[in-house]
Amino acid sequence: MEGEKTLIIAEKQDAAKRIAAALSPRYSSSMLLGVEIYKFFKDGAEYTILPAKGHLFGITSSVKRRDVFPVLDLEWLPLSDIDKKRTDIGRVVNIARELLKNCKKVIIACDYDIEGETIGYNIIRYCATSKVETLRAKFSTLTTDDLKLSFEKPILRKTWGMASAGRARHYVDFLWGVNISRALTEELKYLNGGYNVLSIGRVQGPTLKAIYERELAINTFVPLPYWSVTGKGESNGHSFTVSHKNILKKTEAYKLESLKGTKGTVIEASNKENILLPPPPFNLQELQRDAYLFLRYSPWKTLYLAESLYLKALISYPRTSSQSLPINVNNVNIFKRLGHKYSDIIQRIKRNSAVKGKGIDPAHPAIYPTGEGNNEKFLSGDEEKLYDMIVRRYLAAFMDPAIINYTDITMSFNGEIFVTEGHKTLTVGWLYSYFFRSVADKEVPDIKENQEVIMKELNIEEKYEDPPSRFNQSSILEWMEKNELGTKSTRADIVRTLFERNYLNDRSIKLTELGFSVVRYLNGTIPSIMTIDLTRSLEKQLEKIEEEKETSERVITNSSKFLVKALDNIGNSSLVYELVQGYRSFRNELYTLGNCPVCKTGHLIVIRSKKTGKRFVGCTNYKNGCKASAPLPTHGSLVNLNRKCKVCGWPMMQLRMAKRRPWSFCVNINCPAKKNKMVTTSRNKRSS
């Protein structure tokens, strides 16, 4: 309608700019209160695109004293009111309020998921002073074609199931997090003195408990010995490895020494062709798993990189459970666009459609490349590797199966059974594209039944049963998905938070002393919050809110009542002494960095100045004249890596901050490696 004003709310700056370019090549941009907004005209109507920069509103409590709990009086406020440093959010909120005064229509163009819906809903609810018609743009890629199509037929938003579920999740998570964290902190403060924050969340509790139980199983595991008997067989001049079929006792194993040099007979030789069907395109869970296994990327890093690729319009929306491609996607065009780099793979494609997996998602399809290559040259090394993995998996879904021939040979030496096995790729199929899953051939000689075999060598080795394996950053996400804890979008952040709180360390996830003590304490005082059943039940209730089969008010009320009852047990357990001890052990490990490389007699420790609040490294031998000292970052969580710098021998630490990659560094500001890096950087700047 001519003269009508419409506000389009995008989730991020990059997305806002792409929407503007897709909807009107003649769009203009301007700065308003330090925020870049976009504007264009179409059919006489004026459209303004505002980048929300993520969540503008968050939950807080009116009770600011941290020793008070339970706290049930919560409210939504602009993040700039909750954190005075977030002045950037305050500016966006003011702009939204001003623009909504003159708009009759709003199109929410945030990511089509619960969080995106919550962002848009909150802006309309808390910034609009009058009723506005609300529409929803649904798209899975930021390509021009998809964006145009989504805005041609936006969805009229009459009900807010997704937003209600999102707001209820934020409310319940904050409710549990703030109250249990205050309870833990107050217990620690009572005996330990000082103010030291401990915290746990609704989903973090059961996840941490699962890691605790695995750690207990490992620590209490008693390995039993067994004896492995292997040898080298030979037939027709060809040698191959053989192994005894059974795990043996020591006396039984050493009886077989006499078989060395004896002749045996092949009693069975079988060949079986196994067809490996191509894998479906990635969903987020499988992408995080394979990126961890083959690229060693943490799940959070994978999600971060995938979102960056999405904002560059190189892939579809990554936060999806689907393993199927959309019906309307033009795969032929994507093949053409990818042809400059992947032509050798595309030439092998004979199928018209990709295989489908079991994963479904009503909001978004599986992750696939858009083929838009204009931004490929701007990728970082890590982005490029992940993008290549996504492309290869997508192309593999269109390819023929791989065929592997498996050979199993069974031999008898004086009645003792030995076996050997091998495999050979007959048809490479989809493995040509997605080589991450391919395995080097292990061939054995062509041996027939009744053929003679000589045992040329025999080895007897004592071994021990392996303990249960620790979770890694991929398998813990699989465990969470299997037990329906968290969502595809939140699981990686939940695990990352446990690392930031120093409850976990190492790639192969290991519980710290602090993590042990927190789990033991909560198990002994309020065990209900550590159970899978409780958290899973809440997840199902939140899903019902999204489906509009349950009300958020009822879910929040029931959750509040349960929490208040659970908190009654706080302060009644002797386990608080163990909690304090675990915390002290953690602090000692964190702040004691090892021998001083300067005086050789003192120890380097982390110190916080009472005057300035700043942190630095100092030597315990300073009273005797040692001047070893180094400043540390003021903000963020510090982790002692328990290793020394290879260049100067000073301790290495890691800085962890929310929404940033962990940064490992040598604490020595005069480390030669740092000086060399600074010289190289300055040279590069001058040359550019």
PyMOL commands that set and color helices and strands:
alter all, ss='L'
color gray80, all
select helices_A, chain A and resi 13-23+79-82+87-100+114-127+144-152+161-192+204-219+250-259+284-295+299-311+331-346+376-378+381-396+429-432+435-437+475-482+491-500+513-525+527-530+532-546+552-569+576-591+622-624+672-687
alter helices_A, ss='H'
color red, helices_A
select strands_A, chain A and resi 5-10+28-32+35-42+45-51+57-61+74-78+105-109+133-136+155-156+225-235+238-244+263-276+402-413+416-427+452-464+504-505+510-511+592-595+603-608+615-619+629-631+637-644+651-656+663-666
alter strands_A, ss='S'
color yellow, strands_A
deselect
rebuild
show_as cartoon
